[in-house]
Amino acid sequence: MGNAVIVTTQMPPAHAEALLAALRAQYLMSLNEHWYADEYRFVPQIARHKSILERSPVMAAQKSLMAALSLSLKAVK
């Protein structure tokens, strides 16, 4: 990612945990909706998640943000 956007922020661990929980819930709902959509019906299950992320930039961004939040929360504990 040569032209990646870098976001830096500070928040209390409780806020980060709440944000992470909200992102996970929203991500799972979106994944469930896409998983059974006609668009992905013929994509093999093993490749479906990757295919959804390639076509859904919001979900790809959520996944990156969830990973960053998880890593930061582990570093704080």
VENFENHU-V14440 format. One record per residue. N is the residue number from 0. SS is DSSP state (H for helix, E for strand, - for the rest). D_FIRST is the distance of its C-alpha to the first C-alpha in whole Angstrom. Layout:
N SS D_FIRST
N SS D_FIRST
This chain:
0 - 0
1 - 4
2 - 6
3 - 5
4 - 9
5 - 11
6 - 14
7 - 17
8 - 20
9 - 24
10 - 26
11 - 29
12 H 28
13 H 30
14 H 28
15 H 25
16 H 27
17 H 28
18 H 25
19 H 24
20 H 27
21 H 26
22 H 23
23 H 24
24 H 27
25 H 25
26 H 23
27 H 26
28 H 28
29 H 25
30 H 24
31 H 28
32 H 28
33 H 26
34 H 27
35 - 30
36 - 29
37 H 31
38 H 28
39 H 27
40 - 30
41 - 30
42 - 26
43 - 27
44 H 27
45 H 25
46 H 22
47 H 23
48 H 21
49 H 18
50 H 19
51 H 19
52 H 16
53 H 15
54 H 17
55 - 17
56 H 14
57 H 17
58 H 17
59 H 14
60 H 13
61 H 17
62 H 16
63 H 13
64 H 15
65 H 18
66 H 16
67 H 16
68 H 19
69 H 21
70 H 20
71 H 21
72 H 24
73 H 25
74 H 24
75 H 27
76 - 29
